[in-house]
Amino acid sequence: MNVVQLNVSDGDHVTVGDVIRCSANTVYPPVSYYWQQYVNESWQQLQQLDAVDDDDDDSGSVLRLPTVGVHVLRCVASNDVRQTIYIATSDNVTLYVVKPGKCLRYVY
């Protein structure tokens, strides 16, 4: 496993409650996913309660962003092949999360 992809791009604007998806280039053996957010100059794992799996399939992981703000995220995928754990991390993305019907205002 060497590629983990997010379906959002750096700098995207999303709305509170929007779903972002993460997937790896393999599904077997089963892949485990977790999400990390960059806070206070370190990567912190998001609580599992923030992850919502809408599809009941193993092709990836989805996340709903519950709060307004600027979020720097990445997705980590891992799988176990013959007792060796392989880990791949997506590129970092910065998301600007706004309330539905609102725009993010930049203050300089």
C-alpha positions in Angstrom: 0.0 0.0 0.0 1.6 3.2 -1.0 -1.1 5.7 -2.0 -3.8 7.3 0.2 -6.0 9.8 -1.5 -8.5 12.4 -0.2 -11.3 13.6 -2.4 -10.7 17.2 -1.4 -7.9 19.5 -2.5 -5.8 21.9 -0.5 -7.6 25.1 0.0 -11.1 23.8 -0.7 -14.1 25.5 0.9 -16.6 23.0 2.4 -19.8 23.4 4.4 -20.3 22.1 8.0 -21.7 18.6 7.6 -20.1 18.0 4.2 -18.5 14.6 3.8 -14.9 14.1 2.7 -13.6 10.7 1.7 -10.3 8.9 2.0 -9.3 5.8 0.2 -6.2 3.7 -0.4 -5.1 1.9 -3.5 -5.8 -1.5 -2.0 -8.8 -3.1 -0.2 -7.2 -6.5 0.6 -6.2 -7.3 3.1 -8.6 -5.0 4.9 -7.4 -1.5 5.4 -7.9 0.5 8.6 -8.3 4.2 8.5 -8.0 7.1 10.9 -8.0 10.8 10.5 -5.6 13.3 12.0 -5.9 17.1 12.4 -3.0 19.5 12.8 -3.5 21.4 16.1 -1.0 23.2 18.3 1.9 22.2 16.0 1.2 18.5 16.2 -0.9 15.9 14.6 -3.8 14.7 16.7 -6.1 11.8 15.9 -9.7 12.7 15.5 -12.2 11.0 17.7 -13.9 8.0 16.1 -17.3 9.7 16.7 -16.4 12.2 14.0 -16.0 9.5 11.4 -19.2 8.5 9.7 -19.3 5.4 7.4 -22.2 5.9 5.0 -21.6 3.0 2.6 -21.0 -0.2 4.6 -18.1 -1.1 2.3 -14.4 -1.3 2.8 -13.4 1.0 0.0 -12.5 3.9 2.2 -13.4 6.1 5.1 -15.6 9.2 5.3 -15.5 12.2 7.7 -18.0 14.9 8.4 -16.6 18.2 9.6 -18.8 19.4 12.5 -17.3 22.8 13.2 -16.7 26.1 11.3 -13.0 27.0 10.9 -9.8 26.2 9.1 -8.9 22.5 9.4 -5.6 21.0 8.3 -6.3 17.2 7.9 -4.7 14.1 6.6 -5.9 10.5 6.4 -3.8 7.5 7.5 -4.4 4.0 6.2 -2.8 0.8 7.5 -3.0 -2.9 6.7 -1.4 -6.0 8.1 0.2 -8.3 5.6 1.8 -11.5 7.0 2.3 -9.8 10.4 3.9 -6.7 8.9 2.0 -3.5 9.2 2.1 -1.1 6.3 1.1 2.5 6.8 0.5 5.2 4.2 -0.5 8.8 4.8 -2.3 11.2 2.5 -1.0 14.6 1.6 -2.1 17.3 4.1 -5.1 19.4 3.0 -6.3 22.7 4.4 -10.1 23.0 4.4 -12.1 26.2 5.0 -15.3 25.0 6.7 -18.3 27.4 6.7 -21.9 27.3 7.7 -24.4 26.4 4.9 -25.2 29.5 2.9 -22.2 31.5 4.3 -18.9 32.6 3.0 -15.6 32.6 4.8 -14.4 36.2 5.3 -10.7 36.9 5.2 -9.4 39.5 7.6 -6.1 41.0 6.7 
